[in-house]
Amino acid sequence: MDHYTTAQLAQQFGSSFYLLDVNKLRSNYQKINNAFSSRYEKFVIGYSYKTNYLPFLCKELDQLGAYAEVVSRLEYDLALKIGVKPAKIIFNGPVKSYEDIEFALENGSIINIDSLYEIDYVKTYCLKKQDKPIKVGLRVNFDIGNNGRSVLQEGYEVSRFGICVTNGNFQYAIDQLNKFENVQIAGLHGHFSTSGRKVETYHEITKKLCELAKENIADSVEYIDIGGGIYGEIPASFNMQAPSFDDYADAVCSVMNAEFTGYEKKPYLILEPGISMVANTFRFVSKVIETKKVQDKYFVLIDGSVHNIKPTMHKLNLPMKIVRQSNDEKKIAAYNIVGYTCMEKDYLAHDVLGDLPFRDDYIFFENVGAYTIVFNPPFIKERPCIAAFDGDDYFIVRKKESINEFFNEDIYVF
Ligand SMILES: *Cc1c(COP(=O)(O)O)cnc(C)c1O
């Protein structure tokens, strides 16, 4: 990283740009993979595309051995475009058209059904292809919890995803599919977005999925897919304790091993990491345009926006580094970092106390790999360049947008 000065990088990539650390990505993949596969051999990582579907990044993960976990036809087609083998695509998500399901089944992809309308599509396809063996999985909805207190994000009492066990829909789905000789229910899927991302939650999800599989699809089960949502390595400045990959793997694999002892063909365990795979692989670099004072407050205006680093606009300051170009001025003060949009709330950081950045300095925001570039709205300015570095080698993996891409003549009427 020290091979080039920031000013040299900015000359090449623009006054604000992302930097992808390819080695960090590889190391995240290896760490997650080692933690789980050392404890349970038949282990598969399905990387969650929606978290960051930069094609270069997805391709690198494909080369490392990850499956592609996609939740729309757009993402499915991207996986194909990158060269992912259809058998290594896991097609999830609540909305799939009949054509999507037919296409994925024709291709032999893994597909997890989220609602009963999809069962109808599968039935239609089965009738059309009565000689073709067809495999599907079911996303299951059951209560996870903390003695009745919701552990879901935002405090939702029930999850809207998957087929409900409690009201009998899960049994109904199984009965419907079992009517077809050529259909095999090959797996169960359970992804839950919880606020705590606790090890115990993963233990519970795995156990419940295993029990349901043994009760309902014991002869046909090929995979248990516990979804994503685990913590990755947390920056020290967040000052919080998070479980390690080994902690999660211990909790999950101990259940898998116990539940399937004596099984001749043990099912695969699938994990679908998003955040934990990519959050710490990206940083956002942006140039300071001006440091201004309004009444007694300092505002450091940069050529970036909160949309570039935390589209959900949470209030937590990300870990940052300031690279100085201006050495003459020095002042310790509390300041806010604000962006180029015309929204009052465009704050990239609040109440930072330290050496005040000045005009032409650069600010590096760390840990911006998850849910950033995919959520970066086409608002006011073109999307910045994404550069990657692999050791000392820097290269562009997404060019800065120009007006021609932003207002694409193929889709807009002028
Ligand atoms: C979003 C999502 C993931 C990834 O979740 P992270 O919190 O980013 O790890 C995995 N599986 C499914 C089905 C998802 O919707």
The ligand as an SDF file (V2000), in Angstrom:
LIG
                    3D

 15 15  0  0  0  0  0  0  0  0999 V2000
  -28.3860  -11.0300    2.6680 C   0  0  0  0  0  0  0  0  0  0  0  0
  -28.3220  -12.5020    2.6640 C   0  0  0  0  0  0  0  0  0  0  0  0
  -27.1390  -13.1620    3.0160 C   0  0  0  0  0  0  0  0  0  0  0  0
  -25.8960  -12.4440    3.4950 C   0  0  0  0  0  0  0  0  0  0  0  0
  -26.0940  -11.7930    4.7110 O   0  0  0  0  0  0  0  0  0  0  0  0
  -24.8750  -10.9960    5.4280 P   0  0  0  0  0  0  0  0  0  0  0  0
  -25.5380  -10.3940    6.6340 O   0  0  0  0  0  0  0  0  0  0  0  0
  -24.3830   -9.9630    4.4730 O   0  0  0  0  0  0  0  0  0  0  0  0
  -23.8390  -12.0040    5.7830 O   0  0  0  0  0  0  0  0  0  0  0  0
  -27.1350  -14.5390    2.9100 C   0  0  0  0  0  0  0  0  0  0  0  0
  -28.2270  -15.2350    2.5100 N   0  0  0  0  0  0  0  0  0  0  0  0
  -29.3860  -14.6240    2.1940 C   0  0  0  0  0  0  0  0  0  0  0  0
  -30.5450  -15.4240    1.7520 C   0  0  0  0  0  0  0  0  0  0  0  0
  -29.4690  -13.2370    2.2490 C   0  0  0  0  0  0  0  0  0  0  0  0
  -30.6200  -12.6290    1.9210 O   0  0  0  0  0  0  0  0  0  0  0  0
  1  2  1  0
  2  3  1  0
  2 14  2  0
  3  4  1  0
  3 10  2  0
  4  5  1  0
  5  6  1  0
  6  7  2  0
  6  8  1  0
  6  9  1  0
 10 11  1  0
 11 12  2  0
 12 13  1  0
 12 14  1  0
 14 15  1  0
M  END
$$$$
